[in-house]
Amino acid sequence: VACCCPNTSTHSPTMGYDISTGAAYAVLYTVLSLFTVLAILSAGYCGKGPMLKKLGCILLPKAAVDEDGEEVATDTADFFLAARNSASAKTIALSFFASSMGAWVVYAPTELGANPELSWIAVIGYAVASASPAVLVFFIGPPLRKITGEKAFSTTDFGLVRYGRLIQLCIAVMSVFYMFIYMVAELTAISNIFGLVCNVNTFDTTTINYTTSIAVSVAVFTWFYTSIAGLPGSLVTDKFQAWLMFILIFILLLVACTNPANQLTKEEFAVASNWTGDGAMAAVTLIIAVLCAEMFNQATWQRVWAAKDVPAMRKGFAWGSFSVFLLMMFFGIMGMIAFALDPENYLIYNKFYYLAFFDLLAPLSQFWHIVVLIVCTALAASTVDSVQTAIASCVSSDFIRYGVPDKWATFITRVLLIVINVPAVIMSSKRFDVLGLFLVADLVCATAVLPVFLGLITKDIGAIPAPTELGAFLGIWSGIVAVLVNGKVLGFTEAVNPITGEVIATGPWSYFWLTNSTQCALCGSTTMVTFIITPLVAGFFTLFFSKIDIRLRGERARKPIFLMAQPEEEAKNYNLVAKDEQEEDGSVIGDIAMEETNKSKDEVA
């Protein structure tokens, strides 16, 4: 999600938008109310009739059965928190698309496209970066689900089962930090969009009340309906939000590109259509940074256990990845078109790269500006509700493991979401530089991504050991040290905003802010090398320290450091794939699930 915007604190972009604040509020509350109604329907408060099921408003487990062969109930805390085994491939695809594409997409990819020094390669790289997490989950989701078991909620459970409490805590801290920043970014973005479309100067401190009211509205509505319906409600609203976005964005594409004011010749477009080395470096950095960070986005991992079976999970993530790639390319190309229409004003900063999409839509009528607000509200709500439920998932399994009653488990989750939303709204009202926080989160996640996910190696492979918990923990610290050494080698003593000259941080830890380039926050060879070196160093030393750990402590090294409430090594699996689909599935999880089901039946007999 990281991009770079020029400092606009002293500028108020003027565009042809003239929607009143009253009309904007009407759009906001109408869209959010619609999603709330959908969530209430999904929770079964209006019954679970055939028509609601046919429309996709009700999620029911398709493959999960208990030991007696009965379908698992949907009124439990477990289903509220995990929507376990209920989502089809189409639901997973639409949900991943909707939860991944927040309001930030109208800024970030268009900025790269509108910047002639980045252009095509950066846009393609950003599209690949945004789609790549689903591709990776397509491959590692099944073995991770097998190791963790069928009663897990997120990769924090993988850290607990595979390593122990220490790595579980590391994953939880990084995940919550990253997702919290993501939520702040979404609330800030949607507030600024409403201000922009209503001609409200979002750089004036007197307008904070207006932008804060937008953030509060989105936070409260999404908290309300996720508190009522949990993850199942989020999946249902995701489906409708995704279809709404598909339809309206396609219409906007046709209208914007057929408007006479947006017509281009081939020669004019050539000014914005470039293939540059700077774009290539930005693309490499984006792919690594986004992939590392998104591996700690539990909104994605929740869908692994929500999928009704492995084939549904894989198909869903494949289609979801493709959809994300197309949307990112769409916004990137829109940025290129906007720049080609008026390159002079962009180059002298009368117009800003990150607002290119809005420049393109400015000549359209007020009706289409309202459509833009509807799309952006759907984008923001789909991401915020998913992130809210994902943060709760980081502690969900312990509620169930310690036998907390369903009523109290759901109540604690709702309170936890309030605790998360309040500081997120406050931070969004302060209009902080969210980009800087994103860069810190990306780099922190890069220090841990390989130490955590090398845990998929459960047996020694020749000289390569299966990582131990101590080895993984020291590997994370090795990644952190790599960042500090990198900064030391570069003589980096303070982080300074390259545009405003503001000192952000001082000391050795300041390099985490990555203020290396004046062109783009993720541009330049220095930042690219940092993102390449950091995960590689962390991964290497994870294996290195694991080898030493096993030599020194023997088989004890393969066990958790702390044995508090450690679950069984192999958690019990549900029957994920119907018996007649087992051969078609061909996955290890399908086989394991059938074996566990047959074993249970034998024990009962």
Secondary structure as the mmCIF struct_conf table of DSSP 4:
data_model
#
loop_
_struct_conf.conf_type_id
_struct_conf.id
_struct_conf.beg_label_comp_id
_struct_conf.beg_label_asym_id
_struct_conf.beg_label_seq_id
_struct_conf.end_label_comp_id
_struct_conf.end_label_asym_id
_struct_conf.end_label_seq_id
TURN_TY1_P TURN_TY1_P1 SER A 9 THR A 10
BEND BEND1 GLY A 16 GLY A 16
HELX_RH_AL_P HELX_RH_AL_P1 THR A 21 SER A 42
TURN_TY1_P TURN_TY1_P2 ALA A 43 CYS A 46
HELX_RH_AL_P HELX_RH_AL_P2 PRO A 50 LYS A 54
TURN_TY1_P TURN_TY1_P3 LEU A 55 GLY A 56
BEND BEND2 LYS A 62 ALA A 63
STRN STRN1 VAL A 65 VAL A 65
TURN_TY1_P TURN_TY1_P4 GLU A 67 ASP A 68
BEND BEND3 GLY A 69 GLY A 69
HELX_LH_PP_P HELX_LH_PP_P1 GLU A 70 GLU A 70
STRN STRN2 GLU A 71 GLU A 71
HELX_LH_PP_P HELX_LH_PP_P2 VAL A 72 ALA A 73
BEND BEND4 THR A 74 THR A 76
HELX_RH_AL_P HELX_RH_AL_P3 ALA A 77 ALA A 82
TURN_TY1_P TURN_TY1_P5 ARG A 84 ASN A 85
STRN STRN3 ALA A 87 ALA A 87
HELX_RH_AL_P HELX_RH_AL_P4 ALA A 89 SER A 100
HELX_RH_3T_P HELX_RH_3T_P1 ALA A 103 VAL A 106
TURN_TY1_P TURN_TY1_P6 TYR A 107 TYR A 107
HELX_RH_AL_P HELX_RH_AL_P5 ALA A 108 ALA A 114
TURN_TY1_P TURN_TY1_P7 PRO A 116 LEU A 118
HELX_RH_AL_P HELX_RH_AL_P6 SER A 119 THR A 148
TURN_TY1_P TURN_TY1_P8 GLU A 150 LYS A 151
BEND BEND5 SER A 154 SER A 154
HELX_RH_AL_P HELX_RH_AL_P7 THR A 155 ARG A 162
TURN_TY1_P TURN_TY1_P9 TYR A 163 TYR A 163
HELX_RH_AL_P HELX_RH_AL_P8 ARG A 165 VAL A 197
TURN_TY1_P TURN_TY1_P10 CYS A 198 ASN A 199
TURN_TY1_P TURN_TY1_P11 THR A 202 PHE A 203
BEND BEND6 ASP A 204 ASP A 204
HELX_RH_3T_P HELX_RH_3T_P2 THR A 205 THR A 207
HELX_RH_AL_P HELX_RH_AL_P9 ILE A 208 THR A 258
BEND BEND7 ASN A 259 ASN A 259
HELX_RH_3T_P HELX_RH_3T_P3 PRO A 260 ASN A 262
HELX_RH_AL_P HELX_RH_AL_P10 LYS A 266 ALA A 270
TURN_TY1_P TURN_TY1_P12 VAL A 271 ALA A 272
STRN STRN4 TRP A 275 TRP A 275
HELX_RH_AL_P HELX_RH_AL_P11 GLY A 277 GLU A 294
TURN_TY1_P TURN_TY1_P13 MET A 295 PHE A 296
HELX_RH_AL_P HELX_RH_AL_P12 GLN A 298 ALA A 306
STRN STRN5 ALA A 307 ALA A 307
BEND BEND8 LYS A 308 ASP A 309
HELX_RH_AL_P HELX_RH_AL_P13 VAL A 310 LEU A 341
HELX_RH_AL_P HELX_RH_AL_P14 PRO A 343 LEU A 347
TURN_TY1_P TURN_TY1_P14 ILE A 348 TYR A 349
BEND BEND9 ASN A 350 LYS A 351
HELX_RH_3T_P HELX_RH_3T_P4 TYR A 353 LEU A 355
HELX_RH_AL_P HELX_RH_AL_P15 ALA A 356 LEU A 361
TURN_TY1_P TURN_TY1_P15 ALA A 362 PRO A 363
BEND BEND10 LEU A 364 LEU A 364
HELX_RH_AL_P HELX_RH_AL_P16 GLN A 366 ARG A 401
TURN_TY1_P TURN_TY1_P16 TYR A 402 GLY A 403
HELX_RH_AL_P HELX_RH_AL_P17 ASP A 406 SER A 429
TURN_TY1_P TURN_TY1_P17 LYS A 430 ARG A 431
HELX_RH_AL_P HELX_RH_AL_P18 VAL A 434 PHE A 453
HELX_RH_3T_P HELX_RH_3T_P5 LEU A 454 LEU A 456
BEND BEND11 LYS A 459 LYS A 459
STRN STRN6 ILE A 461 ILE A 461
TURN_TY1_P TURN_TY1_P18 GLY A 462 ALA A 463
STRN STRN7 ILE A 464 ILE A 464
HELX_LH_PP_P HELX_LH_PP_P3 PRO A 465 THR A 468
HELX_RH_AL_P HELX_RH_AL_P19 GLU A 469 VAL A 489
TURN_TY1_P TURN_TY1_P19 LEU A 490 GLY A 491
STRN STRN8 GLU A 494 VAL A 496
TURN_TY1_P TURN_TY1_P20 PRO A 498 THR A 500
STRN STRN9 VAL A 503 THR A 506
BEND BEND12 GLY A 507 GLY A 507
HELX_RH_3T_P HELX_RH_3T_P6 PRO A 508 TRP A 513
BEND BEND13 THR A 518 GLN A 519
TURN_TY1_P TURN_TY1_P21 ALA A 521 LEU A 522
BEND BEND14 GLY A 524 GLY A 524
HELX_RH_AL_P HELX_RH_AL_P20 SER A 525 ARG A 553
HELX_RH_3T_P HELX_RH_3T_P7 GLY A 554 ARG A 558
BEND BEND15 LYS A 559 LYS A 559
BEND BEND16 ILE A 561 PHE A 562
TURN_TY1_P TURN_TY1_P22 MET A 564 ALA A 565
HELX_LH_PP_P HELX_LH_PP_P4 GLN A 566 GLU A 568
BEND BEND17 GLU A 569 GLU A 570
HELX_LH_PP_P HELX_LH_PP_P5 ALA A 571 TYR A 574
BEND BEND18 VAL A 577 VAL A 577
HELX_RH_3T_P HELX_RH_3T_P8 LYS A 579 GLU A 581
HELX_RH_AL_P HELX_RH_AL_P21 GLN A 582 ASP A 585
HELX_RH_AL_P HELX_RH_AL_P22 VAL A 588 VAL A 604
#
